C-alpha cells in the first residue's frame, strides 16, 4: 500500500481536496489511493508538487513508496 493516505492525513488534506486538484471524482480518487486503480504520471506530479509546498523535503518514495506490512 502506498503512503499517500498517511501523508494526506498528516497534513490534514481531504480526499475531496486532492480529487479537485486532479479534476477527478472523489470516488475515483479513493480507488486510486487504495490501489484499485493507478495514478497517471501527471496526477502523481501534481500530488508531489502539492505536498512539496507543505514540506519541500518530501520525496516521491515518502509519498508513494511502499509502507510497512502493518500499515
C-alpha positions as CSV (number, residue, x, y, z in Angstrom):
1,X,0.0,0.0,0.0
2,X,1.3,3.5,-0.8
3,X,1.8,6.0,2.0
4,X,-0.3,8.7,0.3
5,X,-3.2,8.2,2.8
6,X,-0.9,8.7,5.8
7,X,0.8,11.7,4.3
8,X,-2.6,13.2,3.4
9,X,-3.8,12.7,7.0
10,X,-0.6,14.1,8.5
11,X,-1.1,17.4,6.6
12,X,-4.9,17.4,7.1
13,X,-5.7,17.2,3.4
14,X,-9.0,15.5,2.4
15,X,-9.6,13.2,-0.5
16,X,-12.0,15.8,-1.8
17,X,-9.3,18.4,-1.9
18,X,-6.9,16.2,-3.9
19,X,-9.6,14.9,-6.2
20,X,-10.4,18.5,-7.1
21,X,-6.7,19.2,-7.7
22,X,-6.7,16.3,-10.1
23,X,-10.1,17.1,-11.6
24,X,-11.5,13.6,-10.9
25,X,-14.3,12.5,-8.7
26,X,-13.7,11.7,-5.0
27,X,-14.7,8.0,-5.6
28,X,-12.2,7.6,-8.4
29,X,-9.5,9.3,-6.2
30,X,-10.4,6.9,-3.4
31,X,-9.9,3.9,-5.7
32,X,-6.5,5.3,-6.8
33,X,-5.4,5.9,-3.3
34,X,-6.4,2.4,-2.2
35,X,-4.6,0.8,-5.1
36,X,-7.7,-0.3,-7.1
37,X,-6.7,2.0,-10.0
38,X,-3.4,3.6,-10.9
39,X,-2.5,7.3,-10.8
40,X,-1.4,8.8,-14.1
41,X,2.0,10.3,-14.3
42,X,0.6,13.9,-14.5
43,X,-1.6,13.1,-11.4
44,X,1.5,11.9,-9.5
45,X,3.4,15.1,-10.5
46,X,0.5,17.3,-9.2
47,X,0.3,15.4,-5.9
48,X,4.1,15.7,-5.4
49,X,4.0,19.4,-6.2
50,X,1.1,19.9,-3.8
51,X,2.8,18.3,-0.9
52,X,6.2,19.9,-1.6
53,X,4.5,23.2,-1.0
54,X,3.7,22.0,2.5
55,X,7.1,20.3,3.1
56,X,9.8,20.8,0.5
57,X,11.8,17.8,1.8
58,X,9.1,15.2,0.9
59,X,10.2,12.7,-1.8
60,X,8.3,10.5,-4.2
61,X,9.2,7.5,-2.1
62,X,7.8,9.1,1.1
63,X,4.5,9.8,-0.6
64,X,4.1,6.8,-2.9
65,X,6.6,4.3,-1.6
66,X,5.7,1.0,-0.1
67,X,5.0,1.2,3.6
68,X,5.3,-1.4,6.3
69,X,3.2,-4.6,6.0
70,X,1.5,-3.4,9.2
71,X,0.1,-0.3,7.6
